[in-house]
Amino acid sequence: MVPRVQLSPEIQLAQRLAGNEQVTRDRAVRKLRKYIVARSQRAAGGFTHEELLKVWKGLFYCMWMQDKLLLQEELGRTISQLIHAFQTTEAQHLFLQTFWQTMNREWTGIDRLRLDKFYMLMRMVLNESLTALKMQGWEERQIEQLLELLTTEILHPDSQAPNGVKSHFIEIFLEELAKVGAAELTAEQNLKFIDPFCRIAAQTKDSLVLHNITQGIFETIVEQAPFAIEDLMNEIEEEEEEGEEEEEEEMSEEDEQEQDMPSKKLFEKPPKGSCRAEPDMGEEQAGDDEDSAGAVLQFDYEAVANRLFEMASHQNTPSQNRKRLYKVIRKLQGLAEGLFPEDDIPEKAFRKLQEGRQERKAKKCLPKSQLQDKTGRGEQEDPRADLSSRSERKRRRRGTGADPAAPQEQPGGRGRRGVRKRRRRPRAGARAKVPGCQEPGVKKKRTREQKK
């Protein structure tokens, strides 16, 4: 008997995670979480790169086998939150690295019916990785490590990431960053988060990556600029209102100390409380409106423009990338000066665009004869007039040889049929042969022969 080979716990968990039955898969996910917590707490514990690759292969096929949208969302949230089971930052980064490597390796085998669930899984894993940074206080060193990991595995030209993974990651990066850290991150920190995209946009030779970065990162920043400025103004107004309320409270306390009359205290407090309650309700409604509009990141547009110009002005930057980035830099410089892209369009160019559109619409609506009159071709050059004149000449020539009493041909089809019928009647009567009667031509010939 051959001795049975004992498999490692990672392989056993991966086999159960990819099982056919949902009950076994759910139990395997729970056991995996407990196994990660127990092993990461050991002094000499920790996972290797190969072991986490095996774990992620099992998790990948666990998501592959899951049906129904709500269950897919629940499973994706459970898988993405496994990052918090690791105790050290290095283990968390290794967990994320193996995840992106697994997605890059298995991406070409995903059919179109299962793409949405893996798009959702990528979004949830990115959200939880940024949440881990938030729990650790947005430390600069950890931010740099995470950005370096994402750049090497996804954005770098030497990475094995397919175009689908790159495009989706670029599209969701700012959205997830705004959800997690819009209320805490400063403009300097946000500039650090988009710095890898500036470098890749200046260095890449892939036109698709350049287009996705300019549209998904820089154009998104430009489009969200009005909302970001509104949020900043609202914050400033709230701070001013809080300062005024504190000053009013101090003044009221001083007045109360000077005047100890109970009647005044009773009548002064309710109106103040009622006046304060109204702005509170307005603030709550404004907060609800902001939540519905979505969180927006704050950026120093001049600093972003300077950073982009620094990267695009290098000698190694391709000319195509430089032209594309310079357009974005002009927009960012305009935002720094207080000019929005809609107001920056010259009036003459806008009028020309409107006139061109109106002319195109008018040409579509007008008939061909009026279009020829507008272009300078009058009725003299009308080809229909030439055809009608030629047809009239032909009719006149035919009419000279024909009988004056015969009806003339009409241009329509019905007229021609009627003329033919009238012409056939006398011919048919002349050519008709009656039994017992001789033709007139035959009689004339006989009489001449008899005379001779």
VOVEXVO-22967 format. One line per 4 residues: their letters; for each residue x, y negated, z negated of C-alpha. Coordinates in Angstrom, 2 decimals, always signed. Layout:
A	X/Y/Z; ...
//
This chain:
MVPR	+0.00/+0.00/+0.00; +1.28/-3.44/+0.91; +1.23/-5.73/-2.11; -1.31/-8.53/-1.82
VQLS	+0.27/-11.95/-1.37; -0.95/-14.46/-3.89; -1.89/-17.76/-2.27; -1.08/-21.14/-3.79
PEIQ	-3.93/-23.02/-5.51; -3.87/-25.70/-2.81; -4.54/-23.14/-0.08; -7.30/-21.49/-2.11
LAQR	-8.98/-24.85/-2.69; -8.66/-25.72/+1.01; -10.34/-22.46/+2.00; -13.23/-23.08/-0.37
LAGN	-13.55/-26.71/+0.74; -14.03/-25.53/+4.33; -16.61/-22.89/+3.41; -19.91/-22.42/+5.18
EQVT	-22.14/-22.87/+2.14; -22.64/-26.30/+0.60; -22.67/-24.93/-2.96; -19.15/-23.53/-2.62
RDRA	-17.91/-26.78/-1.08; -19.36/-28.91/-3.90; -17.80/-26.66/-6.54; -14.46/-26.82/-4.75
VRKL	-14.53/-30.64/-4.74; -15.19/-30.72/-8.50; -12.43/-28.20/-9.17; -10.04/-30.20/-6.99
RKYI	-10.63/-33.35/-9.04; -9.95/-31.50/-12.29; -6.87/-29.89/-10.78; -5.47/-33.28/-9.67
VARS	-6.04/-34.82/-13.12; -4.45/-31.85/-14.92; -1.44/-31.62/-12.65; -0.71/-35.36/-12.50
QRAA	-0.62/-35.55/-16.32; +2.31/-33.15/-16.53; +5.78/-34.57/-17.05; +7.30/-32.45/-14.28
GGFT	+4.06/-32.30/-12.30; +3.06/-34.05/-9.14; +2.21/-32.99/-5.63; +4.55/-32.59/-2.70
HEEL	+3.87/-33.90/+0.77; +3.07/-30.44/+2.16; +0.69/-29.60/-0.67; -1.34/-32.77/-0.16
LKVW	-1.48/-32.12/+3.58; -3.10/-28.74/+2.82; -5.54/-30.38/+0.42; -6.50/-33.00/+2.99
KGLF	-7.05/-30.40/+5.67; -9.58/-28.72/+3.41; -11.24/-32.08/+2.64; -11.36/-32.93/+6.34
YCMW	-13.28/-29.75/+7.18; -15.43/-30.19/+4.11; -16.59/-33.48/+5.65; -16.83/-31.78/+9.04
MQDK	-19.32/-29.19/+7.72; -21.52/-31.71/+5.86; -24.85/-32.63/+7.45; -27.49/-35.29/+6.62
LLLQ	-26.55/-38.94/+6.28; -27.15/-39.44/+2.56; -25.17/-36.32/+1.66; -22.35/-37.47/+3.96
EELG	-22.20/-40.85/+2.19; -22.15/-39.17/-1.22; -19.40/-36.75/-0.17; -17.35/-39.54/+1.42
RTIS	-17.59/-41.60/-1.77; -16.53/-38.60/-3.87; -13.54/-37.84/-1.63; -12.37/-41.46/-1.47
QLIH	-12.56/-41.83/-5.26; -10.11/-38.96/-5.74; -7.36/-41.58/-5.47; -8.20/-42.76/-9.00
AFQT	-7.52/-39.27/-10.37; -3.77/-39.77/-9.76; -1.95/-41.38/-12.64; +1.00/-42.98/-10.84
TEAQ	+1.18/-45.43/-7.96; +3.60/-43.22/-6.02; +1.17/-40.30/-6.13; -1.67/-42.54/-4.96
HLFL	+0.38/-43.79/-2.02; +1.35/-40.22/-1.11; -2.34/-39.28/-1.21; -3.16/-42.16/+1.16
QTFW	-0.25/-41.37/+3.45; -1.33/-37.75/+3.89; -4.90/-38.89/+4.53; -3.93/-41.15/+7.45
QTMN	-1.58/-38.49/+8.81; -4.42/-35.96/+8.71; -6.76/-38.35/+10.53; -4.12/-39.02/+13.20
REWT	-3.54/-35.30/+13.71; -7.21/-34.22/+13.81; -8.69/-37.24/+15.61; -8.55/-35.85/+19.14
GIDR	-10.56/-32.78/+18.08; -13.52/-34.75/+16.69; -16.59/-34.72/+18.94; -18.75/-37.80/+19.46
LRLD	-21.51/-36.50/+17.17; -19.16/-36.41/+14.16; -17.31/-39.68/+14.79; -19.61/-41.80/+12.62
KFYM	-19.04/-39.78/+9.45; -15.25/-40.03/+9.83; -15.49/-43.76/+10.58; -17.36/-44.05/+7.29
LMRM	-14.73/-41.95/+5.48; -11.92/-44.21/+6.75; -13.81/-47.28/+5.56; -14.42/-45.80/+2.10
VLNE	-10.80/-44.68/+1.65; -9.54/-48.15/+2.61; -12.01/-49.73/+0.18; -10.88/-47.51/-2.69
SLTA	-7.20/-48.13/-1.95; -7.81/-51.89/-2.20; -9.85/-51.32/-5.36; -6.84/-49.53/-6.88
LKMQ	-4.77/-52.66/-6.17; -7.44/-54.78/-7.81; -7.42/-52.61/-10.94; -3.67/-53.15/-11.21
GWEE	-3.92/-56.93/-10.96; -2.89/-57.46/-7.31; +0.80/-57.05/-8.04; +3.05/-58.23/-5.20
RQIE	+5.22/-55.14/-5.19; +2.28/-52.77/-4.91; +0.69/-54.92/-2.21; +3.90/-54.75/-0.18
QLLE	+4.13/-50.98/-0.62; +0.55/-50.43/+0.53; +0.93/-52.73/+3.54; +4.17/-51.02/+4.52
LLTT	+2.45/-47.62/+4.32; -0.48/-48.76/+6.48; +1.84/-50.39/+9.01; +4.07/-47.34/+9.46
EILH	+1.20/-44.85/+9.69; -1.28/-46.87/+11.78; -0.11/-50.16/+13.29; +3.51/-49.49/+14.22
PDSQ	+4.17/-48.61/+17.88; +6.12/-45.50/+16.81; +3.21/-44.16/+14.75; +1.15/-41.25/+16.04
APNG	-2.16/-43.01/+15.41; -4.62/-42.77/+18.34; -6.27/-45.88/+19.73; -9.55/-45.03/+18.01
VKSH	-7.95/-45.01/+14.55; -6.04/-48.24/+15.22; -9.06/-50.08/+16.59; -11.36/-49.06/+13.72
FIEI	-8.76/-49.89/+11.07; -8.19/-53.38/+12.52; -11.93/-53.95/+12.72; -12.72/-53.04/+9.11
FLEE	-9.64/-54.41/+7.33; -10.83/-57.97/+6.65; -14.36/-56.79/+5.84; -13.22/-54.39/+3.13
LAKV	-10.66/-56.85/+1.78; -13.38/-59.49/+1.45; -15.71/-57.06/-0.33; -13.07/-56.16/-2.89
GAAE	-11.08/-59.35/-3.49; -12.88/-62.38/-2.03; -13.58/-63.76/-5.51; -10.02/-63.28/-6.83
LTAE	-7.53/-63.52/-3.98; -5.89/-66.84/-3.18; -4.92/-68.18/+0.23; -1.26/-67.20/-0.31
QNLK	-2.20/-63.60/-1.14; -4.49/-63.39/+1.88; -1.62/-64.58/+4.06; +0.48/-61.67/+2.76
FIDP	-2.27/-59.22/+3.67; -2.42/-60.41/+7.31; +1.36/-60.77/+7.71; +1.79/-57.23/+9.20
FCRI	-0.81/-58.05/+11.85; +1.15/-61.19/+12.80; +4.33/-59.17/+13.27; +2.66/-56.38/+15.25
AAQT	+0.78/-58.86/+17.47; +4.06/-60.53/+18.40; +6.03/-57.30/+18.96; +3.57/-54.85/+20.50
KDSL	+3.57/-54.02/+24.20; +0.13/-52.44/+24.04; -2.45/-54.87/+25.39; -5.28/-53.05/+23.59
VLHN	-3.66/-53.47/+20.17; -2.97/-57.14/+20.92; -6.59/-57.71/+21.92; -7.96/-55.91/+18.85
ITQG	-5.72/-57.86/+16.45; -6.56/-61.25/+17.97; -10.29/-60.50/+17.97; -10.57/-58.51/+14.73
IFET	-8.21/-60.60/+12.58; -7.45/-64.09/+13.91; -10.70/-64.82/+15.76; -12.62/-63.52/+12.75
IVEQ	-10.75/-66.00/+10.53; -11.67/-68.82/+12.91; -15.33/-67.76/+13.07; -15.61/-67.50/+9.28
APFA	-13.98/-70.90/+8.70; -17.28/-72.84/+8.25; -18.52/-70.32/+5.68; -15.19/-70.37/+3.85
IEDL	-15.26/-74.17/+3.67; -18.84/-74.10/+2.38; -17.85/-71.66/-0.34; -14.92/-73.86/-1.31
MNEI	-17.13/-76.97/-1.49; -19.71/-75.09/-3.57; -17.01/-74.03/-6.01; -15.78/-77.62/-6.32
EEEE	-19.33/-78.88/-6.88; -19.96/-76.23/-9.52; -16.77/-77.22/-11.34; -17.78/-80.90/-11.24
EEGE	-21.27/-80.06/-12.51; -19.82/-78.00/-15.35; -17.52/-80.89/-16.29; -20.45/-83.34/-16.27
EEEE	-22.54/-80.97/-18.39; -19.73/-80.66/-20.93; -19.40/-84.46/-21.10; -23.17/-84.79/-21.58
EEMS	-23.10/-82.21/-24.35; -20.27/-84.06/-26.09; -22.15/-87.36/-25.82; -25.34/-85.78/-27.12
EEDE	-23.49/-84.27/-30.08; -22.06/-87.68/-30.94; -25.50/-89.26/-30.75; -26.94/-86.55/-32.97
QEQD	-24.26/-87.13/-35.55; -24.98/-90.88/-35.60; -28.73/-90.45/-35.78; -29.92/-87.73/-38.16
MPSK	-33.59/-88.26/-37.45; -35.32/-84.87/-37.03; -38.00/-86.30/-34.77; -35.45/-87.40/-32.19
KLFE	-33.76/-84.03/-32.31; -37.04/-82.27/-31.60; -37.95/-84.49/-28.69; -34.48/-84.81/-27.13
KPPK	-33.58/-81.12/-26.88; -36.50/-79.73/-24.81; -36.14/-82.17/-21.88; -32.43/-81.45/-21.73
GSCR	-33.11/-77.73/-21.74; -35.76/-78.09/-19.04; -33.46/-80.18/-16.85; -30.69/-77.63/-17.18
AEPD	-32.96/-74.70/-16.35; -33.77/-76.02/-12.88; -30.17/-76.09/-11.59; -29.65/-72.63/-13.10
MGEE	-32.45/-71.27/-10.94; -31.03/-73.06/-7.92; -27.60/-71.64/-8.65; -29.04/-68.13/-8.87
QAGD	-30.80/-68.58/-5.53; -27.63/-69.96/-3.99; -25.74/-66.96/-5.34; -28.29/-64.61/-3.80
DEDS	-27.95/-66.41/-0.47; -24.16/-66.12/-0.62; -24.38/-62.43/-1.39; -26.72/-61.90/+1.52
AGAV	-24.41/-63.87/+3.86; -21.42/-61.79/+2.77; -18.13/-62.53/+1.04; -15.59/-64.68/+2.90
LQFD	-11.83/-64.90/+2.38; -10.05/-68.22/+1.85; -7.11/-69.05/+4.12; -4.65/-71.90/+4.47
YEAV	-5.07/-72.39/+8.22; -1.93/-74.46/+8.61; +0.16/-71.78/+6.88; -1.37/-69.07/+9.08
ANRL	-0.65/-71.12/+12.20; +2.95/-71.71/+11.13; +3.48/-68.01/+10.42; +2.04/-67.04/+13.80
FEMA	+4.18/-69.65/+15.56; +7.27/-68.36/+13.80; +6.61/-64.82/+15.03; +5.47/-65.79/+18.54
SHQN	+8.41/-68.12/+19.23; +11.01/-65.34/+19.03; +12.93/-64.50/+22.18; +11.90/-60.84/+22.01
TPSQ	+8.18/-61.69/+22.09; +6.57/-60.76/+25.43; +5.19/-63.68/+27.43; +1.69/-62.21/+27.47
NRKR	+1.64/-62.01/+23.66; +3.05/-65.50/+23.32; +0.35/-67.06/+25.51; -2.41/-65.24/+23.66
LYKV	-1.08/-66.19/+20.23; -0.51/-69.83/+21.18; -4.23/-70.16/+21.94; -5.05/-68.86/+18.48
IRKL	-2.45/-71.20/+16.94; -4.14/-74.23/+18.54; -7.48/-73.23/+17.06; -5.95/-72.75/+13.61
QGLA	-4.18/-76.12/+13.81; -7.49/-77.72/+14.75; -9.14/-76.12/+11.71; -6.34/-77.45/+9.52
EGLF	-7.08/-80.94/+10.87; -10.82/-80.52/+10.33; -11.84/-79.76/+13.92; -14.05/-76.76/+14.54
PEDD	-13.80/-74.88/+17.87; -17.31/-75.95/+18.95; -16.54/-79.67/+18.47; -13.16/-79.39/+20.16
IPEK	-14.65/-78.86/+23.66; -14.34/-82.03/+25.83; -17.61/-83.64/+26.88; -16.66/-83.75/+30.59
AFRK	-15.94/-80.02/+30.70; -19.19/-79.31/+28.89; -21.16/-81.45/+31.36; -19.52/-79.71/+34.33
LQEG	-20.47/-76.33/+32.90; -24.08/-77.42/+32.46; -24.28/-78.91/+36.00; -22.82/-75.73/+37.49
RQER	-25.37/-73.59/+35.69; -28.25/-75.83/+36.81; -27.11/-75.70/+40.45; -26.90/-71.90/+40.36
KAKK	-30.40/-71.64/+38.93; -31.75/-74.08/+41.57; -30.15/-72.10/+44.40; -31.77/-68.92/+43.17
CLPK	-35.22/-70.55/+43.00; -35.17/-72.46/+46.38; -36.01/-70.76/+49.74; -33.43/-70.38/+52.50
SQLQ	-34.75/-73.23/+54.67; -34.34/-75.79/+51.86; -30.85/-74.50/+51.08; -29.88/-75.04/+54.73
DKTG	-31.27/-78.59/+54.66; -29.20/-79.34/+51.54; -26.01/-77.96/+53.04; -26.37/-80.30/+56.10
RGEQ	-27.91/-77.91/+58.63; -31.13/-79.52/+59.82; -33.95/-78.26/+61.88; -31.92/-78.68/+65.07
EDPR	-29.61/-75.82/+64.14; -32.40/-73.54/+63.01; -32.00/-70.15/+64.78; -35.75/-69.49/+64.55
ADLS	-36.41/-72.53/+66.78; -34.01/-71.17/+69.40; -35.72/-67.80/+69.43; -39.18/-69.40/+69.80
SRSE	-38.03/-71.60/+72.73; -36.56/-68.60/+74.56; -39.75/-66.59/+74.11; -41.84/-69.50/+75.48
RKRR	-39.65/-69.72/+78.61; -40.05/-66.01/+79.26; -43.83/-66.31/+78.92; -43.97/-69.19/+81.41
RRGT	-41.94/-67.25/+83.97; -44.23/-64.26/+83.64; -47.33/-66.47/+83.79; -46.49/-67.90/+87.29
GADP	-46.79/-64.49/+89.01; -49.85/-63.34/+87.14; -53.47/-64.30/+87.71; -54.58/-67.55/+86.10
AAPQ	-57.76/-65.93/+84.86; -55.85/-63.12/+83.11; -55.38/-63.63/+79.38; -51.91/-64.58/+78.25
EQPG	-49.87/-62.42/+75.90; -49.97/-63.26/+72.23; -46.94/-63.10/+69.96; -48.58/-60.67/+67.56
GRGR	-48.86/-56.95/+68.05; -52.66/-56.93/+68.17; -52.77/-59.38/+71.07; -50.59/-57.16/+73.23
RGVR	-52.81/-54.18/+72.68; -55.89/-56.18/+73.67; -54.28/-57.42/+76.91; -53.31/-53.92/+77.95
KRRR	-56.88/-52.70/+77.47; -58.28/-55.49/+79.67; -55.76/-54.78/+82.43; -56.43/-51.06/+82.39
RPRA	-60.22/-51.45/+82.93; -60.17/-52.78/+86.50; -57.35/-50.44/+87.49; -59.23/-47.50/+86.05
GARA	-62.35/-48.56/+87.95; -60.43/-48.95/+91.23; -58.63/-45.67/+90.89; -61.75/-43.72/+89.87
KVPG	-62.74/-41.05/+92.39; -66.47/-40.41/+92.91; -67.51/-37.10/+94.52; -68.96/-37.55/+98.05
CQEP	-67.42/-40.96/+98.68; -64.34/-41.81/+100.65; -61.75/-44.31/+99.71; -61.81/-47.66/+101.62
GVKK	-58.27/-47.26/+102.86; -59.07/-43.95/+104.57; -62.13/-45.37/+106.42; -60.10/-48.23/+107.91
KRTR	-57.52/-45.84/+109.31; -60.17/-43.67/+110.98; -61.94/-46.57/+112.68; -58.71/-47.81/+114.21
EQKK	-57.90/-44.37/+115.61; -61.39/-44.09/+117.21; -61.02/-47.45/+118.95; -57.77/-46.37/+120.50
//
